[in-house]
Amino acid sequence: MARQLTKLGYLDVKKTLFMLCDLQDKFRPGMKLFDPVVKNTSKLLQAGKALDVPLIVTEHYPEKLGHIVKDLDIKHAKGVFPKTLFSMMTPEVQNKIKELFPTNLETVVLFGLESHICLEQTAMDLINNGYTVHVVADCSLSRTQEDRKLALERLQQYGCFVSTSENVIFKLMRDKQHPAFDSVKGLVREPSVDTELSKL
């Protein structure tokens, strides 16, 4: 029954993993929505930390493309993995997932860039491995809105839930009585920054 609920879009904080893909400084100049996405991602990461959701981070070819933007606090990440594969699902990342969740991972919350390349290929690999995937649209971007729009549509076709940062946060928290509510409520007091999803 619990697994069926996950397939319907529920998020169980004990069976969920956050995956942040390649939000690196080198990409900032070519993406006009980079800063709004970083702000929303910061909120999501802080909430995930408060809710004790494990985080895995990748950096694409960091020797040339640098590291995750300093605006984001990823010190609580269970690992930061360099990669050249477009998908985040490198052998090292897959091993870390198995270490963190020997049997009980059901859902992955996926965000970063680019929506139509690394996120899409990661989502395909995750679905192929039997996980339910939530792609956080206001924390994900591509160089062009056309690529972002079509990627989000394809991801829905593959079976992903296309969510927003606040949608994910409140699904994980479930109840005002959650012990982390006071920590999280300050993060969601102001609405998320507009990333022009309504124009897609």
N, C-alpha and C positions, 0 to 999 in steps of 0.2 A: 504493500500500500504506500509506504514512504517513497519508494522509487517511482511509483506512478505519479505522486504529487510533484516530485522533482521534474518529471517529464512535462507536467502542466505549467511549470515555471516557478514553482516554489524554490526558495533558497534556504538550505539548512546550514547554519553557520559552522557546524562540526563536519560537514561533508562538502565544503566549498573551498576552492583555491582561487586566488587572484593571480593573474599573469599579465605583467606589464611589458609591452613589446617596443623596444628600440626608440624611446622618446628622448633622442639625443640632440645636443645643441647644434650639431652640424646641419640638421634639417630645418632649423628655425627660419633662416632667411627665405627659403623657398615656399613657406606655408603661411598664408596670411592669418589663419585661425590657430596658429601654433600656441600663442599665449593664452587665449581663452581655454583651449583644451588642457594646457598645463594647469591652469587654475582649478578646473573641474577635477582633473586627475589628482591634484594635491588633496582636495577634499575627500575624494574616494579613498585614497591611500591612508589618510589620517583616520577615517572612519573604520577602515579595515583593520588598522592597528588597534584601535580601541575595542573592536569586536573580536580581536584575536583570530583573524582570518589569515592563514599563511600566504605569503607573497613570493612569487618567483619572477625575476627580472632578466631580460636579455638585452644585450647591446650588439648591434650589427656591425661587424668589422671595426671594432673600436680603435684599432691602430690608425685608421684613416678618418673615422667618423666620430671619434670622441666618445664621451660617456653620457649617461643619463643626466639630464639637466639638473643643475644644482638647486633649482627651485623645488625639487621634489625630495622629500625625506624618505629614503629607502633603506635606512639603517636596519630596520626590522626584517628586511628580506631574508628568506632562507637561502638565497643564493643569487648572485649576479653572474650570468653566463655569457661569455662572448660567443658569437656565431658567425658563420658565413652562409649557412642554410637559411633560406627565406623563412621557412617555418621555425617556430620556437622549439619544436619537438626534436631537439638534438638528442643523441644518446645520453648526454650528461643531464639534460633537463628531465628526460624520461626516468632516469635513475633516481633523481631527486624527488620526483613525484611519487615513485614507489616507496621511497624511504619515508616521506611525510605521510603518505596514505597507503599503508600496506594492503588494505582491503576496502576502505569506505569512502573513497572519493567519488562523488556523483556529478558535481557541477563545477565548471570553470567559468570565472568571470574574466573576460578578455578585453584588453584595451591598449591603445598605443598607435603605432603607425607602421607602414601605411595600410589603410583599410583594405585596399584592393590587392595587396601583395602579401606581406608577412602575416597580417591578421587573418586574411582569408585562408591562406595555406595552413596556418596554425589551427584555425577552426575546423578545417576539413580533417586534419590529422586527429584532433581531439574527438570529433564525432565518430571517426573511423575506429577509435579506441573505446567507444561506448559511453563517452561523457556527454552530459547536457551542457551546452555552451550559451552563455549570455554575453553578447557583445555590447559594450557600453558606448553608445553612439556619440554622446557629448564628451567623451574622453578618447575619441579615435578620429583620425583624419588622414587625408591624402593630399597630394600637391594640388589636385584639381577637385572641385566639387562634383564634377561628372563622375570621376572615378570613385569618389566616396559614396555618392548616391547609388551607383550601380552595384558597388560592393555590398552595401547594406541590404540591397534588394536580393542579391545572390545569397548572402548569408542567411536571410530569412528562408529562402527557397531550400537551402541545405538543411534547415531545421533549427537554426539558432534563434534564440530570443534576442531581439534588438531592444536594448534597455537604455535607461539614462542613469547617471550616477545616483541621483536621489532615489529612483525606483529600486536600485540594488541595495542601497543603504537601509531603506525602510523594510524591504523584504527580509533582509538579514536580521534586523532588530526585532521585528514582529510585534513588540509590546512596549508601551511606555514604561512598564515596570522592569525592562531590561536593565541590568546593572550598569551598562555603559551609556544609558540614555542621556544622562547629564553631560557626558563628554561629547556625545555626538550632536546634541541639539544645537550647540553653538556653531557647528560646522554647516548646518542646514538652515540656520536662521535667515541668511540671505539666499535668494534663489541662485541656481547655477548660472554661470556665464553663458550667454547666447552663443552658440556655435553655428547658427544659420541652418539648423536642421529643418526649420519650417519652409526654407526656400528650396529644399531638395525635391 
